[in-house]
Structures are given as structure tokens and as C-alpha cells.
Amino acid sequence: MRTVEWDAQAVGVRLIDQRLLPNQIEYPVYTDYAAVGRAITDMVVRGAPAIGATAAYGLALAGFQSRAGDVVNLRRDVQQAADVLRAARPTAVNLGWALDRLLRVAAQDSYAAADDLRQALLAEAQTLADEDVALNRRMGFNGAALVQDGDTIIHHCNTGALAAVDFGTALGVIFAAHEQGKEIHVLVDETRPRLQGARLTAWELEQKGISFELIADNAAGFFLKRGEAQLCLVGADRVTANGDVANKIGTYPLAVVARENGVPFYSVVPTSTIDLSLAHGDLIPIERRDPHEVLGLEFAGQPVAPAGARQHGRARNPAFDVTPARYLTGIITENGVARPPYTLSLARAVAGTL
């Protein structure tokens, strides 16, 4: 199944609970839009494209939840729901992009009845989800042209089908190269503290039969310096007009070490993740998560941090860092590969003229 789907029978949003993978697979269905927002915050679903699609379905769900009998009051309820959903996670631009797309549908003056607007919102959410799958495949094959037979690729976080509606972004490039028959090997960063690489990326690669090995996040430099990796691929949650990239924490040091060792470093994103309204990465809001995600780590069945640190929350837990554009070789999109100067190429990518 897709990472996120509409459940017509339940009138709700069905997700894969990514917190339980790889040991358990559950498909919770949410029939309340506020619960959809909490699922985004709690990382039942994660990954910028998947968050966007989930928010879109959540807003459509809000329309069905509303008891409004006329278009004006239904629009009011949908706008209130959008405000709740928008606050679920601040960094991923796809969330706001998807909500704004549905709100534009809601603002149209062509609805004779409230139910017409409800159906229009659901249809737009479904179109957005279907488009995500199609453009991810285009993006994957655009990136696969940069992968050579025999390459070893370092990958950070999770960017596969679980991070999108289906297929994925940076892992989609790897999947596309694999489909083309290229022999590739992936070094998978564990991606602490939530271990999206160890739990999710390794699981997806295993399902596809793609060769991989897990590495500690701080081991990437060892392999890059020894010439044992030819390419680095990551996703992004927001890309600014100048090419700065906000992605899962740990991306920035990986990019710096890749540049130091002359290894190409690409971010793979749909154009919906490009935020031309922000001039540079210092303007991106960075989510700070619960410090207990760090303090709760265990070793040999026992907590790693001392009791006092756990009790008083003595940890910092930024969810993302920002990689300056100068460390990127290029940014792979569904419309082609953007290269420096990014202020020009990213605008062209968004316009579809790259």
C-alpha cells in the first residue's frame, strides 16, 4: 500500500505507523483531522512529501467532519483545520504547500452546496497524492543518470517510499538505478536519534533486494576519505532560493566531509520542497524536538544517559540542520538537475523550464 491513503469506508486517513517499523507493520486509520495533525507531530508519518500528502488528506477529512450546511461556514471550518494542521511540524515546507493548494480549491466560488466543496477537497488531495508518485519516479530516473554501475552511495535518513506517497526521493534515485540493472551498494547512516536509516532505509533496501550495510553516522568520513564511496544522496525538507538545504540533522557534516574528499553530494527533492520565498537557509524555522528522544537511547538494555540528565532533560534535539549551497554538487528535481548558480536554476526548476 501507499504510505498515506484515503479510506473511503471509514471516511478517514490511513497511514503506515513508521514508529513501529521494521519489527511491526500497522495501518492506523484517523477519522479526526486533529489526530492527523498529532500523527504528523509524533512522526507516525514523516518525510516531506508524505507529510504534505497527509496534511492534504487531513484537510479533506476536516471538510467531512464539519457539520456546516453551507459553503461559507464550511470554508470557515476548513480554514480553522488548516491552522491546526499547519502547526504540526514547522520545517517541512510541503505541509504548508499542500494546505495552501487545498485552500485555493476551497476559495473557488463555483460550489452550489457544501457537499460539492467536500468532494472537491478530497479530489484535490487525491490528485496531489497521485502526482507525488508520478513525479517521484521522474525524479528518480533523472538522478539515476548520475549513478554509475558499481557505485557505493552514502545515504542519510530515510527518503524512500515511506517518506513520500510512494517510490521516494533520494532512495528513489537508488531504486531507479537498481531497476536499470546497475550494481550498486548503499552505506546507510543510522541517523540518530530516531534511527530512520537503521529502521526504515535498511528495511526498504532489504525489501528491494539492494545491497547495503549500516554505518554509524560519524563513520561516513572514514569511508569517504578511503575512496570507498563515490556518491552521497540525501533528501530535504526545505530548499531556499539560494540552494541552502534543510534536511535531517547530520546532513551538514556529511556534506562538508564529502566536499573535503571530492565526492559528489546531491539533494533530491520535488519542486514543492523548494521555497523561493526564503532567500537563504538562516531563515528556515528549525524544529526542536523533545530532548528525551536523545536521552531515551539505550545500550545493552540500559539507558545511556545518567539518571540526572534524563530527569532534568539535559539534552538538545534539533531535528534538522542547514547545508549551505556551496557544499552541494546539484539538486535533483522532477524537472531536471539544478546546478549553481541556484538562484537561477531553482527558479527554472520550479517553473518547469530547467
SVG drawing of the C-alpha trace seen along z (x, -y; Angstrom):
<svg xmlns="http://www.w3.org/2000/svg" viewBox="-27 -36 69 45">
<polyline fill="none" stroke="black" stroke-width="0.4" points="0.0,0.0 0.9,-3.7 2.4,-5.4 -0.8,-7.5 -4.2,-6.7 -7.8,-7.8 -10.1,-5.2 -13.5,-5.7 -15.2,-3.2 -14.0,-4.7 -14.0,-8.3 -10.5,-8.8 -6.8,-8.8 -4.9,-5.5 -1.1,-5.6 1.7,-3.2 2.9,-3.7 6.6,-4.3 7.4,-4.3 6.9,-0.5 9.0,0.5 10.7,2.7 9.5,5.1 5.8,4.4 3.5,3.2 0.3,1.4 -2.1,-0.7 -4.0,-3.1 -6.9,-5.0 -7.6,-8.5 -11.1,-9.9 -10.3,-13.2 -8.2,-15.9 -6.6,-16.9 -5.5,-13.3 -3.9,-13.5 -2.0,-16.6 -0.8,-14.7 0.3,-11.8 2.5,-14.2 3.9,-15.7 4.5,-12.3 6.2,-11.0 3.7,-8.2 4.3,-9.7 7.4,-11.6 9.3,-12.7 8.4,-16.0 6.3,-14.7 4.4,-12.2 3.7,-15.0 2.3,-17.1 0.0,-14.4 -1.1,-13.5 -1.9,-17.2 -3.9,-17.4 -6.0,-14.3 -6.3,-15.7 -7.8,-18.9 -10.2,-16.9 -11.2,-15.0 -11.9,-18.2 -14.4,-19.0 -16.3,-15.8 -16.1,-16.3 -17.6,-19.7 -21.3,-19.9 -21.6,-23.1 -24.6,-23.0 -23.4,-25.8 -20.3,-26.7 -19.4,-29.8 -19.4,-28.0 -17.6,-25.0 -14.8,-27.3 -14.5,-28.7 -14.2,-25.3 -11.7,-24.2 -9.5,-27.2 -9.5,-26.6 -8.5,-23.0 -5.7,-24.2 -4.3,-26.3 -4.2,-23.3 -2.5,-21.1 0.0,-23.8 1.3,-23.8 2.1,-20.1 5.7,-20.5 7.4,-23.8 10.4,-22.9 8.9,-20.8 7.6,-23.3 5.5,-20.6 3.0,-20.7 2.1,-24.4 2.3,-24.0 -0.3,-21.2 -2.6,-23.0 -2.4,-26.2 -3.2,-24.2 -6.4,-22.8 -7.3,-26.2 -7.2,-27.6 -9.7,-25.0 -11.9,-25.9 -11.8,-29.6 -13.3,-29.0 -16.8,-30.4 -18.2,-27.6 -19.8,-25.4 -23.6,-25.2 -23.6,-23.2 -21.3,-22.3 -21.0,-18.7 -19.7,-19.9 -16.8,-21.6 -16.2,-18.5 -15.8,-16.3 -13.6,-18.9 -11.2,-18.9 -11.0,-15.2 -10.4,-15.1 -7.6,-17.6 -5.9,-15.7 -6.1,-12.5 -4.7,-14.3 -1.8,-15.7 -1.0,-12.2 -1.1,-10.7 1.1,-13.4 3.6,-12.7 4.1,-9.2 4.5,-10.2 7.0,-13.0 9.0,-10.9 9.6,-8.3 10.6,-11.1 13.0,-12.5 14.4,-9.0 15.3,-8.4 16.7,-12.0 19.0,-11.1 19.8,-7.6 21.6,-9.1 24.3,-10.3 24.8,-6.8 27.5,-4.7 27.4,-0.9 29.4,0.3 28.9,-2.9 28.8,-2.8 26.4,-5.5 26.2,-7.1 22.6,-7.8 21.3,-9.8 17.9,-9.4 15.0,-7.8 13.9,-9.1 12.2,-6.1 8.5,-5.2 7.9,-5.7 9.0,-9.4 6.7,-10.0 3.4,-8.7 5.3,-6.0 8.8,-5.4 10.7,-8.2 13.2,-11.0 16.9,-10.2 16.2,-6.5 14.0,-6.7 17.2,-7.5 18.7,-4.3 15.6,-2.3 15.6,-3.7 19.3,-2.8 18.6,0.7 15.7,1.1 18.1,0.2 20.3,3.1 23.1,1.1 25.1,2.9 25.1,0.5 25.9,0.7 24.5,-1.6 26.1,-2.7 23.2,-3.6 23.7,-6.2 21.8,-5.1 20.5,-8.6 20.3,-9.2 18.4,-9.8 15.3,-8.3 17.3,-5.9 15.4,-6.4 18.3,-5.0 18.7,-1.9 15.0,-1.2 13.4,-2.4 16.0,-2.8 17.6,0.5 14.2,2.2 13.2,0.6 16.5,1.6 16.1,5.2 12.6,5.4 14.0,4.3 17.0,6.7 19.5,3.9 23.0,4.4 23.6,2.3 25.4,2.0 24.6,-0.1 27.2,-2.5 27.2,-4.8 26.6,-8.5 30.1,-9.5 31.7,-6.8 30.9,-8.4 34.1,-10.4 36.2,-7.2 34.7,-5.7 34.8,-8.9 38.5,-9.5 39.4,-6.0 37.6,-6.4 35.1,-3.7 32.0,-5.8 31.5,-7.6 28.3,-9.5 26.2,-11.0 22.4,-11.3 20.0,-12.9 16.6,-14.4 15.4,-17.7 12.5,-19.2 13.1,-22.7 15.3,-24.3 15.7,-28.1 16.1,-30.3 19.9,-30.3 20.2,-26.5 20.6,-26.1 19.1,-22.8 17.4,-21.9 17.5,-18.2 17.6,-15.7 20.2,-16.5 23.6,-15.2 23.3,-16.2 25.5,-19.3 28.6,-17.5 28.2,-14.7 28.1,-17.4 31.3,-19.1 33.2,-15.8 32.0,-14.8 33.3,-18.2 36.6,-17.8 37.1,-14.4 35.8,-15.4 32.7,-13.2 29.6,-14.5 26.8,-15.4 23.2,-15.7 19.9,-16.6 16.9,-15.0 13.6,-17.0 10.3,-17.6 9.9,-21.2 7.2,-21.5 10.0,-21.4 11.7,-24.5 10.8,-27.6 11.6,-30.6 10.1,-33.0 13.1,-32.4 16.4,-33.9 18.7,-31.7 18.8,-28.9 19.2,-31.0 15.5,-32.0 14.3,-28.4 12.4,-27.6 14.2,-24.6 12.1,-22.2 13.4,-21.4 12.1,-18.1 11.7,-16.6 15.2,-16.1 14.1,-12.7 14.4,-11.4 18.1,-11.7 18.1,-10.8 16.0,-7.7 18.6,-5.8 19.6,-2.5 22.7,-0.3 22.5,3.4 19.0,2.8 20.0,-0.1 19.7,-3.9 22.8,-5.5 22.4,-8.9 22.8,-9.2 19.6,-9.4 20.1,-13.1 20.3,-14.1 17.2,-12.1 15.3,-13.5 16.1,-17.2 16.0,-16.8 19.7,-17.8 19.9,-17.3 19.4,-19.4 17.5,-17.9 17.3,-19.9 15.5,-17.8 17.3,-19.4 20.4,-21.3 21.0,-23.5 23.6,-22.7 24.9,-25.8 24.5,-25.6 28.3,-25.7 28.5,-22.1 26.0,-20.7 27.0,-19.4 23.4,-19.7 19.8,-19.4 17.8,-16.7 14.2,-17.5 11.4,-16.0 12.2,-18.7 15.9,-18.1 19.1,-18.7 19.6,-22.2 23.3,-23.4 25.0,-26.6 24.0,-29.4 21.0,-28.1 19.2,-31.4 18.7,-30.9 18.4,-27.1 16.0,-26.6 13.6,-29.2 13.7,-27.5 13.2,-24.1 10.0,-25.4 8.8,-26.9 9.5,-23.7 12.0,-25.3 15.2,-23.7"/>
</svg>
